[in-house]
Amino acid sequence: MVSIVAAHYCKGGLRTTSMLLFLLISGLLPAGCRHRDEPVNETVQVTSAHFDVLRERQFKDDFFKSANSPLLAEDRGKFSGLDYYPVNPELRFQVRLQRYSSPKSIRMATNTGEIRSGLQYGFFEFTVEDNVCQVQVYRLEESFSEPALFIPFLDATSGAETYEGGRYIDLTENTSGMYDLDFNRAYNPYCVYNPEYSCPAPPKENTVEAHIRAGEKKYKP
């Protein structure tokens, strides 16, 4: 089960998961997509992982019904579950983190005007719809005590099928450098459910010019 190790912020204190919009980023290796000449990754065969994702979704739905839910009180009673795409094994990738030799320090701003500091750590490369795509990978200062990687992104579904402000993936850093980049675990920021939370817009460099039809869809109260 994947743990959420990034940091969502509620006005006045730390809660559990949100991220940030970039103010000062220069010299980035652009993300986005290009037409594939040769494959750069393999999709991971779904076995028990499929059921792990379904269990995580049920756990999250149960949490959203609890007293600690990020939902507004008036929405909690009528909440029947989040809306997801069906689990898609073709949007789960085994990828290597391309680490930068000297990670750049970055300052990020949230929608509530707060500033977060962190590092531009590296990037992932994968293939969707015959296009080779990249997403930048970040570590926030708040996660330095825990080895957490943060991937905020937009894609061709943003604003139509998924939240217009983008979605996020969290990963736990490891020593092998290989990661299970599973877009079936892409989730919405908590400000989608409650304006008291501080959320980022993903940087322009993390716009995937393909349809990532996996993970959470738009929230409909």
MIDOSE-1310 file (N, C-alpha, C; in nm, 2 decimals, decimal comma, always signed):
residues 221
mvsi	+0,08/-0,12/+0,00/+0,00/+0,00/+0,00/+0,09/+0,12/+0,00; +0,05/+0,22/-0,08/+0,14/+0,34/-0,09/+0,10/+0,44/+0,01; +0,19/+0,49/+0,09/+0,16/+0,59/+0,19/+0,18/+0,73/+0,13; +0,09/+0,82/+0,18/+0,10/+0,96/+0,14/+0,20/+1,03/+0,23
vaah	+0,31/+1,07/+0,17/+0,41/+1,13/+0,25/+0,44/+1,28/+0,22; +0,37/+1,33/+0,13/+0,39/+1,48/+0,11/+0,31/+1,55/+0,21; +0,29/+1,68/+0,19/+0,22/+1,76/+0,30/+0,11/+1,85/+0,25; -0,01/+1,81/+0,29/-0,13/+1,90/+0,26/-0,13/+2,00/+0,38
yckg	-0,17/+2,12/+0,35/-0,18/+2,22/+0,45/-0,32/+2,27/+0,46; -0,37/+2,29/+0,58/-0,49/+2,35/+0,61/-0,46/+2,49/+0,67; -0,53/+2,59/+0,65/-0,50/+2,72/+0,70/-0,48/+2,71/+0,85; -0,36/+2,75/+0,90/-0,34/+2,75/+1,04/-0,26/+2,62/+1,09
glrt	-0,24/+2,52/+1,00/-0,16/+2,41/+1,05/-0,14/+2,30/+0,95; -0,06/+2,20/+0,98/-0,02/+2,09/+0,89/-0,13/+1,99/+0,89; -0,17/+1,94/+0,78/-0,26/+1,83/+0,77/-0,20/+1,72/+0,70; -0,25/+1,65/+0,60/-0,19/+1,54/+0,53/-0,16/+1,56/+0,39
tsml	-0,18/+1,61/+0,29/-0,12/+1,60/+0,15/-0,15/+1,72/+0,06; -0,06/+1,81/+0,03/-0,09/+1,90/-0,08/+0,04/+1,95/-0,14; +0,04/+2,02/-0,25/+0,17/+2,07/-0,30/+0,16/+2,21/-0,36; +0,24/+2,24/-0,46/+0,28/+2,38/-0,47/+0,31/+2,43/-0,61
lfll	+0,28/+2,56/-0,63/+0,31/+2,62/-0,76/+0,44/+2,69/-0,76; +0,51/+2,68/-0,87/+0,65/+2,73/-0,87/+0,66/+2,88/-0,90; +0,74/+2,95/-0,82/+0,77/+3,09/-0,84/+0,90/+3,11/-0,91; +1,00/+3,04/-0,86/+1,14/+3,06/-0,92/+1,19/+2,93/-0,97
isgl	+1,18/+2,90/-1,09/+1,24/+2,78/-1,15/+1,31/+2,82/-1,28; +1,43/+2,79/-1,29/+1,51/+2,83/-1,42/+1,59/+2,71/-1,46; +1,61/+2,70/-1,59/+1,70/+2,60/-1,65/+1,64/+2,46/-1,63; +1,51/+2,44/-1,64/+1,45/+2,31/-1,63/+1,47/+2,23/-1,75
lpag	+1,49/+2,10/-1,74/+1,48/+2,01/-1,85/+1,33/+2,00/-1,87; +1,27/+2,04/-1,99/+1,13/+2,05/-2,00/+1,07/+1,91/-1,99; +0,95/+1,91/-1,93/+0,87/+1,79/-1,93/+0,78/+1,79/-2,05; +0,66/+1,72/-2,05/+0,58/+1,72/-2,17/+0,61/+1,59/-2,24
crhr	+0,58/+1,59/-2,37/+0,59/+1,46/-2,45/+0,65/+1,49/-2,58; +0,71/+1,39/-2,64/+0,76/+1,39/-2,78/+0,72/+1,26/-2,84; +0,72/+1,26/-2,98/+0,68/+1,13/-3,04/+0,79/+1,02/-3,02; +0,74/+0,90/-2,99/+0,84/+0,80/-2,96/+0,91/+0,75/-3,08
depv	+1,04/+0,74/-3,07/+1,12/+0,67/-3,17/+1,15/+0,52/-3,12; +1,19/+0,51/-3,00/+1,21/+0,38/-2,94/+1,14/+0,38/-2,80; +1,09/+0,27/-2,75/+1,03/+0,26/-2,62/+1,13/+0,29/-2,51; +1,09/+0,36/-2,41/+1,18/+0,40/-2,30/+1,14/+0,33/-2,17
netv	+1,03/+0,26/-2,17/+0,98/+0,19/-2,05/+0,89/+0,07/-2,09; +0,87/-0,01/-1,99/+0,77/-0,12/-2,01/+0,66/-0,10/-1,91; +0,53/-0,12/-1,95/+0,42/-0,12/-1,85/+0,44/-0,24/-1,76; +0,40/-0,22/-1,64/+0,41/-0,33/-1,54/+0,29/-0,42/-1,55
qvts	+0,31/-0,55/-1,55/+0,20/-0,64/-1,56/+0,12/-0,63/-1,43; -0,01/-0,62/-1,44/-0,10/-0,61/-1,32/-0,13/-0,75/-1,27; -0,10/-0,77/-1,15/-0,14/-0,89/-1,08/-0,21/-0,85/-0,95; -0,14/-0,87/-0,84/-0,20/-0,82/-0,71/-0,21/-0,67/-0,70
ahfd	-0,13/-0,60/-0,78/-0,12/-0,45/-0,78/-0,26/-0,40/-0,81; -0,33/-0,46/-0,90/-0,47/-0,41/-0,94/-0,56/-0,41/-0,81; -0,55/-0,52/-0,74/-0,64/-0,53/-0,62/-0,59/-0,44/-0,51; -0,46/-0,41/-0,50/-0,40/-0,32/-0,41/-0,46/-0,18/-0,43
vlre	-0,47/-0,14/-0,56/-0,53/-0,01/-0,59/-0,67/+0,00/-0,55; -0,75/-0,11/-0,58/-0,89/-0,11/-0,54/-0,91/-0,10/-0,39; -0,82/-0,17/-0,31/-0,83/-0,17/-0,17/-0,79/-0,03/-0,12; -0,69/+0,04/-0,18/-0,66/+0,17/-0,14/-0,78/+0,27/-0,16
rqfk	-0,84/+0,25/-0,27/-0,96/+0,34/-0,30/-1,07/+0,32/-0,20; -1,10/+0,20/-0,16/-1,20/+0,17/-0,06/-1,16/+0,23/+0,07; -1,03/+0,22/+0,11/-0,98/+0,28/+0,23/-1,00/+0,43/+0,23; -0,97/+0,49/+0,12/-0,98/+0,64/+0,11/-1,12/+0,68/+0,12
ddff	-1,21/+0,61/+0,05/-1,36/+0,64/+0,06/-1,40/+0,63/+0,21; -1,36/+0,53/+0,28/-1,40/+0,51/+0,42/-1,34/+0,63/+0,50; -1,22/+0,67/+0,47/-1,16/+0,78/+0,55/-1,24/+0,91/+0,52; -1,28/+0,93/+0,40/-1,35/+1,05/+0,36/-1,49/+1,06/+0,43
ksan	-1,54/+0,95/+0,48/-1,67/+0,94/+0,55/-1,64/+0,96/+0,70; -1,52/+0,96/+0,75/-1,49/+0,97/+0,89/-1,48/+1,11/+0,94; -1,47/+1,12/+1,07/-1,46/+1,26/+1,14/-1,34/+1,34/+1,09; -1,23/+1,27/+1,05/-1,11/+1,34/+1,00/-1,11/+1,37/+0,85
spll	-1,22/+1,35/+0,79/-1,23/+1,37/+0,64/-1,20/+1,52/+0,61; -1,14/+1,54/+0,49/-1,12/+1,67/+0,44/-1,24/+1,74/+0,39; -1,35/+1,66/+0,37/-1,48/+1,71/+0,31/-1,54/+1,81/+0,41; -1,61/+1,91/+0,35/-1,69/+2,00/+0,43/-1,80/+1,92/+0,50
aedr	-1,84/+1,97/+0,62/-1,93/+1,89/+0,70/-2,06/+1,87/+0,62; -2,10/+1,97/+0,54/-2,23/+1,95/+0,47/-2,22/+1,85/+0,36; -2,10/+1,82/+0,31/-2,08/+1,72/+0,21/-2,06/+1,58/+0,26; -2,02/+1,57/+0,38/-1,98/+1,44/+0,43/-2,09/+1,34/+0,44
gkfs	-2,21/+1,39/+0,49/-2,32/+1,30/+0,50/-2,37/+1,24/+0,37; -2,36/+1,31/+0,26/-2,41/+1,26/+0,14/-2,30/+1,20/+0,05; -2,18/+1,19/+0,10/-2,07/+1,14/+0,03/-2,08/+0,99/+0,01; -2,07/+0,94/-0,12/-2,09/+0,80/-0,14/-1,96/+0,74/-0,21
gldy	-1,86/+0,82/-0,23/-1,74/+0,76/-0,28/-1,68/+0,85/-0,39; -1,55/+0,85/-0,41/-1,48/+0,93/-0,51/-1,50/+0,86/-0,65; -1,48/+0,94/-0,75/-1,50/+0,89/-0,89/-1,36/+0,86/-0,95; -1,34/+0,74/-0,99/-1,21/+0,70/-1,05/-1,23/+0,64/-1,19
ypvn	-1,12/+0,65/-1,26/-1,11/+0,57/-1,39/-1,09/+0,42/-1,35; -1,13/+0,33/-1,43/-1,10/+0,19/-1,41/-0,95/+0,17/-1,40; -0,90/+0,08/-1,32/-0,75/+0,05/-1,31/-0,70/+0,02/-1,45; -0,60/+0,09/-1,50/-0,54/+0,07/-1,63/-0,40/+0,03/-1,62
pelr	-0,36/-0,10/-1,65/-0,22/-0,14/-1,63/-0,13/-0,08/-1,73; -0,18/-0,02/-1,84/-0,09/+0,05/-1,93/-0,04/+0,18/-1,89; -0,10/+0,23/-1,77/-0,06/+0,36/-1,72/+0,01/+0,34/-1,59; +0,08/+0,22/-1,57/+0,16/+0,19/-1,46/+0,30/+0,16/-1,52
fqvr	+0,40/+0,23/-1,48/+0,54/+0,22/-1,54/+0,64/+0,18/-1,44; +0,74/+0,10/-1,48/+0,86/+0,08/-1,40/+0,96/+0,17/-1,46; +1,00/+0,28/-1,39/+1,09/+0,38/-1,44/+1,21/+0,41/-1,35; +1,31/+0,46/-1,41/+1,43/+0,50/-1,33/+1,42/+0,65/-1,31
lqry	+1,45/+0,69/-1,18/+1,46/+0,84/-1,16/+1,59/+0,89/-1,21; +1,58/+0,98/-1,30/+1,70/+1,05/-1,36/+1,73/+1,17/-1,27; +1,82/+1,14/-1,18/+1,86/+1,24/-1,07/+1,95/+1,35/-1,13; +1,92/+1,47/-1,09/+2,01/+1,58/-1,13/+2,14/+1,57/-1,03
sspk	+2,25/+1,60/-1,09/+2,37/+1,59/-1,01/+2,38/+1,70/-0,90; +2,32/+1,81/-0,93/+2,31/+1,92/-0,84/+2,16/+1,97/-0,83; +2,08/+1,91/-0,75/+1,94/+1,95/-0,75/+1,92/+2,10/-0,72; +1,83/+2,16/-0,79/+1,81/+2,30/-0,78/+1,72/+2,33/-0,66
sirm	+1,75/+2,44/-0,58/+1,66/+2,48/-0,48/+1,55/+2,56/-0,55; +1,43/+2,54/-0,50/+1,31/+2,60/-0,56/+1,22/+2,66/-0,44; +1,15/+2,76/-0,48/+1,05/+2,82/-0,39/+0,92/+2,80/-0,46; +0,82/+2,75/-0,39/+0,69/+2,73/-0,44/+0,58/+2,80/-0,37
atnt	+0,48/+2,85/-0,44/+0,37/+2,92/-0,37/+0,24/+2,84/-0,39; +0,16/+2,84/-0,28/+0,04/+2,77/-0,28/-0,07/+2,87/-0,32; -0,19/+2,82/-0,34/-0,31/+2,90/-0,38/-0,35/+3,00/-0,27; -0,30/+2,97/-0,15/-0,33/+3,06/-0,04/-0,22/+3,16/-0,01
geir	-0,12/+3,16/-0,10/-0,02/+3,26/-0,08/+0,10/+3,22/+0,00; +0,10/+3,10/+0,05/+0,21/+3,05/+0,14/+0,33/+3,01/+0,05; +0,45/+3,01/+0,10/+0,57/+2,98/+0,03/+0,63/+2,85/+0,09; +0,66/+2,76/+0,00/+0,73/+2,63/+0,04/+0,86/+2,63/-0,03
sglq	+0,96/+2,57/+0,04/+1,09/+2,55/-0,02/+1,11/+2,40/-0,05; +1,20/+2,37/-0,15/+1,22/+2,23/-0,18/+1,33/+2,22/-0,29; +1,34/+2,10/-0,34/+1,44/+2,07/-0,44/+1,38/+2,01/-0,57; +1,43/+2,06/-0,68/+1,40/+1,99/-0,81/+1,49/+1,88/-0,82
ygff	+1,44/+1,76/-0,81/+1,53/+1,64/-0,78/+1,57/+1,56/-0,90; +1,48/+1,55/-1,00/+1,51/+1,47/-1,12/+1,39/+1,47/-1,20; +1,38/+1,36/-1,29/+1,27/+1,35/-1,37/+1,25/+1,20/-1,41; +1,12/+1,17/-1,44/+1,08/+1,04/-1,50/+1,05/+1,05/-1,64
eftv	+1,08/+0,94/-1,72/+1,04/+0,94/-1,86/+0,96/+0,81/-1,88; +0,86/+0,82/-1,96/+0,77/+0,71/-1,99/+0,69/+0,74/-2,12; +0,62/+0,63/-2,17/+0,56/+0,64/-2,30/+0,41/+0,63/-2,28; +0,33/+0,73/-2,34/+0,19/+0,73/-2,34/+0,14/+0,77/-2,48
ednv	+0,05/+0,69/-2,53/-0,01/+0,72/-2,67/+0,10/+0,75/-2,77; +0,20/+0,66/-2,77/+0,31/+0,66/-2,86/+0,40/+0,79/-2,85; +0,39/+0,86/-2,74/+0,47/+0,98/-2,71/+0,56/+0,95/-2,59; +0,68/+0,99/-2,60/+0,77/+0,98/-2,48/+0,75/+1,11/-2,40
cqvq	+0,71/+1,09/-2,28/+0,67/+1,20/-2,19/+0,77/+1,21/-2,07; +0,78/+1,33/-2,01/+0,86/+1,35/-1,89/+0,78/+1,42/-1,79; +0,81/+1,39/-1,66/+0,75/+1,47/-1,55/+0,87/+1,50/-1,46; +0,88/+1,62/-1,41/+0,98/+1,66/-1,31/+0,94/+1,60/-1,17
vyrl	+1,04/+1,57/-1,09/+1,01/+1,51/-0,96/+1,08/+1,61/-0,86; +1,00/+1,63/-0,75/+1,04/+1,73/-0,65/+1,05/+1,67/-0,51; +1,13/+1,73/-0,42/+1,12/+1,70/-0,28/+1,10/+1,83/-0,21; +1,00/+1,83/-0,12/+0,97/+1,95/-0,04/+1,05/+1,95/+0,09
eesf	+1,07/+2,07/+0,14/+1,15/+2,08/+0,26/+1,08/+2,01/+0,37; +0,95/+2,01/+0,38/+0,88/+1,95/+0,48/+0,90/+1,80/+0,48; +0,94/+1,74/+0,37/+0,95/+1,60/+0,36/+1,09/+1,55/+0,37; +1,19/+1,64/+0,40/+1,33/+1,60/+0,41/+1,35/+1,50/+0,52
sepa	+1,27/+1,51/+0,63/+1,28/+1,41/+0,74/+1,23/+1,27/+0,69; +1,15/+1,26/+0,59/+1,10/+1,14/+0,53/+1,13/+1,14/+0,38; +1,18/+1,04/+0,33/+1,23/+1,04/+0,19/+1,11/+1,03/+0,09; +1,04/+1,15/+0,07/+0,92/+1,16/-0,01/+0,95/+1,23/-0,14
lfip	+0,90/+1,18/-0,25/+0,91/+1,24/-0,38/+0,77/+1,28/-0,42; +0,76/+1,40/-0,49/+0,63/+1,46/-0,53/+0,63/+1,48/-0,67; +0,52/+1,44/-0,74/+0,50/+1,46/-0,88/+0,37/+1,52/-0,91; +0,36/+1,65/-0,92/+0,24/+1,72/-0,96/+0,23/+1,73/-1,11
flda	+0,11/+1,71/-1,17/+0,11/+1,71/-1,32/-0,03/+1,75/-1,37; -0,03/+1,80/-1,49/-0,15/+1,82/-1,57/-0,14/+1,73/-1,69; -0,26/+1,70/-1,75/-0,26/+1,62/-1,87/-0,38/+1,66/-1,96; -0,40/+1,59/-2,07/-0,50/+1,63/-2,16/-0,64/+1,61/-2,11
tsga	-0,66/+1,54/-2,00/-0,79/+1,53/-1,94/-0,82/+1,64/-1,84; -0,72/+1,72/-1,80/-0,74/+1,83/-1,70/-0,84/+1,93/-1,75; -0,94/+1,96/-1,66/-1,04/+2,05/-1,69/-1,16/+1,99/-1,75; -1,15/+1,88/-1,81/-1,26/+1,81/-1,88/-1,31/+1,69/-1,80
etye	-1,22/+1,59/-1,78/-1,25/+1,47/-1,71/-1,20/+1,47/-1,57; -1,09/+1,55/-1,55/-1,02/+1,55/-1,42/-1,01/+1,70/-1,37; -0,97/+1,71/-1,25/-0,96/+1,85/-1,19/-0,87/+1,94/-1,27; -0,92/+2,06/-1,29/-0,85/+2,15/-1,38/-0,72/+2,20/-1,32
ggry	-0,71/+2,19/-1,18/-0,59/+2,23/-1,11/-0,48/+2,12/-1,11; -0,50/+2,01/-1,17/-0,40/+1,90/-1,18/-0,41/+1,80/-1,07; -0,34/+1,70/-1,08/-0,34/+1,59/-0,98/-0,19/+1,56/-0,94; -0,18/+1,47/-0,84/-0,05/+1,45/-0,78/-0,02/+1,30/-0,76
idlt	+0,10/+1,26/-0,76/+0,15/+1,13/-0,72/+0,26/+1,15/-0,62; +0,26/+1,07/-0,51/+0,36/+1,07/-0,41/+0,43/+0,93/-0,41; +0,56/+0,94/-0,40/+0,64/+0,81/-0,39/+0,74/+0,82/-0,27; +0,77/+0,71/-0,22/+0,88/+0,70/-0,12/+1,01/+0,68/-0,18
ents	+1,11/+0,76/-0,16/+1,24/+0,75/-0,22/+1,31/+0,62/-0,17; +1,38/+0,56/-0,27/+1,45/+0,44/-0,24/+1,60/+0,45/-0,28; +1,67/+0,34/-0,26/+1,82/+0,35/-0,29/+1,84/+0,28/-0,43; +1,74/+0,21/-0,49/+1,77/+0,15/-0,61/+1,75/+0,24/-0,73
gmyd	+1,68/+0,35/-0,71/+1,65/+0,44/-0,82/+1,54/+0,40/-0,92; +1,48/+0,28/-0,90/+1,37/+0,24/-0,98/+1,24/+0,26/-0,90; +1,14/+0,30/-0,98/+1,01/+0,34/-0,91/+0,89/+0,28/-0,99; +0,79/+0,26/-0,92/+0,66/+0,22/-0,97/+0,58/+0,34/-0,99
ldfn	+0,58/+0,40/-1,11/+0,51/+0,52/-1,14/+0,37/+0,48/-1,19; +0,28/+0,48/-1,09/+0,14/+0,43/-1,12/+0,04/+0,54/-1,12; +0,00/+0,58/-1,24/-0,10/+0,69/-1,25/-0,24/+0,64/-1,21; -0,26/+0,52/-1,18/-0,38/+0,47/-1,12/-0,40/+0,52/-0,98
rayn	-0,28/+0,57/-0,92/-0,28/+0,62/-0,79/-0,28/+0,78/-0,79; -0,30/+0,84/-0,90/-0,30/+0,99/-0,91/-0,42/+1,04/-0,83; -0,40/+1,14/-0,75/-0,51/+1,19/-0,66/-0,53/+1,34/-0,67; -0,65/+1,38/-0,63/-0,68/+1,53/-0,63/-0,62/+1,59/-0,50
pycv	-0,58/+1,72/-0,51/-0,55/+1,79/-0,39/-0,67/+1,82/-0,30; -0,64/+1,83/-0,17/-0,75/+1,84/-0,08/-0,84/+1,97/-0,10; -0,78/+2,07/-0,16/-0,86/+2,20/-0,18/-0,97/+2,17/-0,27; -0,97/+2,06/-0,35/-1,09/+2,03/-0,43/-1,21/+2,01/-0,34
ynpe	-1,19/+1,95/-0,22/-1,30/+1,92/-0,13/-1,33/+2,02/-0,03; -1,23/+2,11/+0,00/-1,24/+2,21/+0,11/-1,15/+2,32/+0,08; -1,20/+2,45/+0,07/-1,11/+2,56/+0,04/-1,02/+2,60/+0,15; -1,03/+2,54/+0,27/-0,94/+2,57/+0,38/-0,80/+2,51/+0,35
yscp	-0,79/+2,42/+0,26/-0,66/+2,36/+0,23/-0,58/+2,44/+0,12; -0,45/+2,43/+0,14/-0,36/+2,51/+0,05/-0,30/+2,41/-0,05; -0,33/+2,44/-0,18/-0,30/+2,35/-0,29/-0,22/+2,42/-0,40; -0,13/+2,35/-0,47/-0,06/+2,41/-0,58/-0,12/+2,39/-0,71
appk	-0,08/+2,47/-0,81/-0,10/+2,43/-0,95/+0,03/+2,37/-1,00; +0,02/+2,25/-1,06/+0,15/+2,19/-1,11/+0,22/+2,29/-1,21; +0,35/+2,29/-1,21/+0,43/+2,38/-1,30/+0,40/+2,34/-1,44; +0,41/+2,44/-1,53/+0,38/+2,43/-1,67/+0,47/+2,31/-1,73
entv	+0,59/+2,30/-1,68/+0,68/+2,20/-1,73/+0,63/+2,05/-1,71; +0,53/+2,04/-1,61/+0,48/+1,91/-1,59/+0,34/+1,89/-1,65; +0,32/+1,94/-1,77/+0,20/+1,92/-1,85/+0,23/+1,80/-1,94; +0,16/+1,69/-1,92/+0,17/+1,58/-2,01/+0,08/+1,59/-2,12
eahi	+0,13/+1,60/-2,24/+0,04/+1,62/-2,36/-0,02/+1,49/-2,41; -0,08/+1,42/-2,32/-0,15/+1,29/-2,35/-0,26/+1,27/-2,25; -0,35/+1,18/-2,28/-0,46/+1,16/-2,19/-0,42/+1,06/-2,09; -0,41/+1,10/-1,96/-0,38/+1,01/-1,85/-0,51/+0,97/-1,79
rage	-0,58/+0,87/-1,85/-0,71/+0,83/-1,80/-0,69/+0,72/-1,70; -0,64/+0,76/-1,58/-0,62/+0,67/-1,47/-0,62/+0,76/-1,34; -0,66/+0,70/-1,23/-0,66/+0,77/-1,10/-0,79/+0,84/-1,08; -0,79/+0,94/-1,00/-0,91/+1,01/-0,96/-0,96/+1,10/-1,08
kkyk	-1,09/+1,11/-1,09/-1,16/+1,20/-1,18/-1,20/+1,32/-1,10; -1,28/+1,41/-1,17/-1,33/+1,53/-1,11/-1,42/+1,49/-0,99; -1,41/+1,57/-0,89/-1,50/+1,55/-0,77/-1,63/+1,61/-0,79; -1,74/+1,54/-0,77/-1,88/+1,59/-0,78/-1,95/+1,57/-0,65
p	-1,96/+1,68/-0,57/-2,03/+1,67/-0,44/-2,17/+1,61/-0,45
